[in-house]
Amino acid sequence: MAPTLYVLKTCPAVRAVLVTIAAIEVEIDIILVEKNYLYTEEFLKLNPQHTVPVLIDEDIIICDSHVIMTYLVQKYANNDLMYPNNLKKRILIDQRLYYDASVMFPIIQKVFKGLVSKEFKEIPSELKNDAVEVYNILEMYLSKSEWLVGNHVTVADISCCMTIKSLNILIPYDPKNHAKLALWLDKLNAISYFSVDKPYFEAYIERLKVISSS
Ligand SMILES: N[C@@H](CCC(=O)N[C@@H](CS)C(=O)NCC(=O)O)C(=O)O
């Protein structure tokens, strides 16, 4: 039986998993849900954190996009290029994934939370500074290698790309100060399997328009 993935259409973390699925060409049953469903008893049994993505593969339930991505590559990819077995490469990939999970992605969450709750209408300078610091740090990583780790696209690139693409809509990076970042994003988005993100990214932008105008 194919694994099952619960998704919300607009979520950057979901989109990173969908690009990974397209990259390794694994068959997955996608269940598209609305946000209200995340708070139902049925879903809370799967994931008490009430977040998507959630992957179910036989008796395994995984509730974080980064873990889902590394799991799928290890279990289903034809090779280890996207998440190498080599420890030196793998720890750098893990570091970028944890940086995304703990620093980058939470900036998007804070912006959305502030806009939805109407705590602010303009994004506060503190959050803008946090985003610029992230852009600066990625610019530094990308001055050392073509991709975030080494000379092959890995799950670190996919995960961070989905976050940066989404964060950039909220707090744009400066292509003059972040030229390597801009080039990296363009190159990733030109890869064929990244095209799976198009309708989801458009849904994300639409959602933001609705929130900003309400
Ligand atoms: N660290 C998690 C974050 C997932 C996350 O925050 N998902 C959001 C949508 S983008 C969500 O499900 N929010 C619903 C909620 O928090 O109630 C991951 O990478 O999977």
The ligand as an SDF file (V2000), in Angstrom:
LIG
                    3D

 20 19  0  0  0  0  0  0  0  0999 V2000
    7.8940   21.9610   11.6680 N   0  0  0  0  0  0  0  0  0  0  0  0
    6.6820   21.5590   10.9770 C   0  0  0  0  0  0  0  0  0  0  0  0
    5.8060   22.7770   10.7690 C   0  0  0  0  0  0  0  0  0  0  0  0
    4.5030   22.4320   10.1000 C   0  0  0  0  0  0  0  0  0  0  0  0
    3.4930   23.5640   10.2200 C   0  0  0  0  0  0  0  0  0  0  0  0
    3.6310   24.4770   11.0450 O   0  0  0  0  0  0  0  0  0  0  0  0
    2.4510   23.4840    9.3920 N   0  0  0  0  0  0  0  0  0  0  0  0
    1.4140   24.5000    9.4280 C   0  0  0  0  0  0  0  0  0  0  0  0
    0.9470   24.8540    8.0160 C   0  0  0  0  0  0  0  0  0  0  0  0
    2.2540   25.5730    7.0820 S   0  0  0  0  0  0  0  0  0  0  0  0
    0.1940   23.9580   10.1420 C   0  0  0  0  0  0  0  0  0  0  0  0
   -0.1530   22.8130    9.9600 O   0  0  0  0  0  0  0  0  0  0  0  0
   -0.4500   24.8010   10.9530 N   0  0  0  0  0  0  0  0  0  0  0  0
   -1.6620   24.4760   11.6230 C   0  0  0  0  0  0  0  0  0  0  0  0
   -1.5790   24.7220   13.0960 C   0  0  0  0  0  0  0  0  0  0  0  0
   -0.4910   25.0230   13.6160 O   0  0  0  0  0  0  0  0  0  0  0  0
   -2.5990   24.6300   13.7620 O   0  0  0  0  0  0  0  0  0  0  0  0
    7.0450   20.8870    9.6510 C   0  0  0  0  0  0  0  0  0  0  0  0
    8.0790   21.2290    9.0750 O   0  0  0  0  0  0  0  0  0  0  0  0
    6.3120   19.9980    9.2450 O   0  0  0  0  0  0  0  0  0  0  0  0
  1  2  1  0
  2  3  1  0
  2 18  1  0
  3  4  1  0
  4  5  1  0
  5  6  2  0
  5  7  1  0
  7  8  1  0
  8  9  1  0
  8 11  1  0
  9 10  1  0
 11 12  2  0
 11 13  1  0
 13 14  1  0
 14 15  1  0
 15 16  2  0
 15 17  1  0
 18 19  2  0
 18 20  1  0
M  END
$$$$
